[in-house]
Amino acid sequence: MDVPVSRRDDPVVRANIRRTAIVLASIATVFFIGLFASRLIGDTSLAMTVLGAAVFCFLLFGIGRHLKR
């Protein structure tokens, strides 16, 4: 009997999932480090700048990844 192969078992799909996870984790890391740094410095505009940069990076990578195809 043939066992159905899940699409997730495909090496290309697994590489794409891993790449997406790394991008999202790095954006979250930058966001939280910036948030903690802004609390230590005491500047609220820095927090908004970091939040804006994190959202911009997410959109840039998300849209850029689909444009590359």
C-alpha positions as CSV (number, residue, x, y, z in Angstrom):
1,M,0.0,0.0,0.0
2,D,1.2,3.5,-0.8
3,V,1.3,5.9,2.1
4,P,0.2,9.4,1.1
5,V,3.1,11.8,1.4
6,S,2.3,15.0,3.1
7,R,3.2,18.2,1.3
8,R,5.1,19.3,4.4
9,D,7.5,16.5,3.9
10,D,8.7,18.1,0.7
11,P,12.2,19.6,1.3
12,V,11.4,22.8,-0.6
13,V,8.2,23.4,1.4
14,R,10.1,22.7,4.7
15,A,12.8,25.2,3.6
16,N,10.1,27.8,2.9
17,I,8.5,27.2,6.3
18,R,11.8,27.4,8.1
19,R,12.7,30.7,6.2
20,T,9.3,32.2,7.1
21,A,9.7,31.2,10.8
22,I,13.2,32.8,10.9
23,V,11.9,36.1,9.4
24,L,9.0,36.3,11.8
25,A,11.2,35.4,14.8
26,S,13.8,38.1,13.8
27,I,11.1,40.7,13.4
28,A,9.6,39.8,16.8
29,T,13.1,39.9,18.4
30,V,13.8,43.4,16.9
31,F,10.4,44.6,18.1
32,F,10.9,43.4,21.7
33,I,14.5,44.6,22.0
34,G,13.5,48.0,20.7
35,L,10.6,48.1,23.2
36,F,12.8,47.2,26.1
37,A,15.4,49.7,25.0
38,S,12.9,52.5,24.7
39,R,11.7,51.7,28.2
40,L,15.3,51.9,29.5
41,I,16.0,55.1,27.6
42,G,12.6,56.6,28.5
43,D,11.8,57.9,25.0
44,T,8.4,56.9,23.8
45,S,9.1,58.0,20.2
46,L,11.7,55.3,20.0
47,A,9.1,52.7,20.7
48,M,6.9,54.0,17.9
49,T,9.9,54.1,15.6
50,V,10.8,50.5,16.4
51,L,7.2,49.4,16.0
52,G,6.9,51.1,12.6
53,A,10.2,49.6,11.5
54,A,9.1,46.1,12.5
55,V,5.8,46.4,10.6
56,F,7.7,47.8,7.6
57,C,10.2,45.0,7.6
58,F,7.3,42.4,7.9
59,L,5.6,44.0,4.9
60,L,8.8,44.3,2.9
61,F,9.8,40.7,3.4
62,G,6.3,39.4,2.9
63,I,5.6,41.3,-0.3
64,G,9.1,41.0,-1.6
65,R,9.0,37.2,-1.2
66,H,6.0,37.0,-3.4
67,L,7.4,39.4,-6.0
68,K,10.5,37.3,-6.4
69,R,8.4,34.4,-7.9
